[in-house]
Amino acid sequence: MQGVRSIEWAYDSQWAHNVACGTCKSSVHRLAARLAQALLVALTQRFCFFGRWVKGHGGDVWNDRADVLAKDGARRKLLTHCDAVRGVPVHAVCSELLVPLA
């Protein structure tokens, strides 16, 4: 991602946005919340980061794609059964995810 200076995060869930920003807690999806918070911190340290609400199922191409990926992840229970992540510090997981961005 050389040359990229800013990233826009389009979200359709104010709750998910608030959980990622740490302004609200999630008692149900704790691992997902911790990963989202750590990833948001890591991204804001490297880029100008902008958030923008979009209407869910409103025709936003990337939001629709995110919905497809989220449904697939939920179907395969990617976060609930991710033994490779459990017990690993969240910042280590995000560091691994962001290595190509360095």
NUFILUM-920593 format. One line per 10 residues: number of its first residue (from 1); their letters; for each residue z, x, y of C-alpha. Coordinates in steps of 0.2 Angstrom, whole numbers, plus 2048, in hexadecimal, padded with zeros to 3 digits. Each point is the difference from the previous one (the first is absolute). Example, Ala and Ser with C-alpha at 12.3 -4.5 7.8 and 13.67 -1.06 7.14 Angstrom:
<sekes>
1> as> 827/83E/7EA  7FD/806/811 $
</sekes>
This chain:
<sekes>
1> mqgvrsiewa> 800/800/800  7FC/80E/80C  7FC/7FA/811  80A/7F0/7FE  80D/7FE/80E  805/7EE/7FE  802/7F3/7F2  801/7ED/802  80B/7F6/7F4  7FA/7EE/7FF $
11> ydsqwahnva> 80D/7F5/7F7  801/7EE/7FD  812/7FF/7FB  80D/802/80F  80D/802/7F2  7F7/80E/7F8  7FE/808/811  812/7FE/804  805/807/7EF  7F5/80F/802 $
21> cgtckssvhr> 806/803/812  812/7FF/7FA  805/7F1/80B  803/7F5/7F1  806/804/7EE  7F8/7FB/7F0  80C/7FC/7F2  7F2/7FB/7F4  7F4/80E/802  80B/80F/803 $
31> laarlaqall> 7F4/80E/7F9  7F1/7F9/809  80A/7FF/811  806/812/7FE  7EF/806/7FD  7F8/7F6/80E  80E/807/80C  7FD/812/7FB  7EE/7FE/800  800/7F9/812 $
41> valtqrfcff> 80C/80E/806  7F4/80D/7F8  7F1/7F8/808  808/7FE/811  804/813/800  7EE/804/7FE  7F6/7F3/809  801/7F4/80E  804/7F0/7F6  7FC/7EE/806 $
51> grwvkghggd> 805/7F0/7F8  7F6/7F0/802  803/7EF/7F8  7F1/7F7/7F8  7FF/7EF/7F9  802/800/7ED  7F0/7FA/7F7  7F8/800/811  7F0/80A/7FC  807/812/805 $
61> vwndradvla> 7F7/80B/7F3  80E/80D/7FE  80D/7F3/7FF  7F7/7F7/7F3  7FD/810/7F6  813/804/802  804/7EE/7F8  7F5/804/7F1  809/811/7FE  811/7F8/802 $
71> kdgarrkllt> 7FC/7F3/7F3  7FA/80D/7F4  80F/80A/802  80B/7F1/7FE  7F7/7FB/7F0  802/812/7F9  812/801/807  7FC/811/808  810/801/80A  80C/7F7/7F4 $
81> hcdavrgvpv> 7FC/80B/7F1  7FC/810/809  80C/80C/7F7  7F7/80F/808  807/7FB/811  811/7FA/7FB  80D/80D/804  7F4/80A/80A  805/801/813  7F4/7F5/809 $
91> havcsellvp> 7FB/80E/80D  7FA/80A/7F1  7F5/7F2/7FA  7F9/7FE/812  7FD/812/802  7F6/800/7F0  7F6/7F2/806  7FC/808/811  7FC/811/7F9  7ED/7FE/804 $
101> la> 804/7FB/812  809/811/804 $
</sekes>
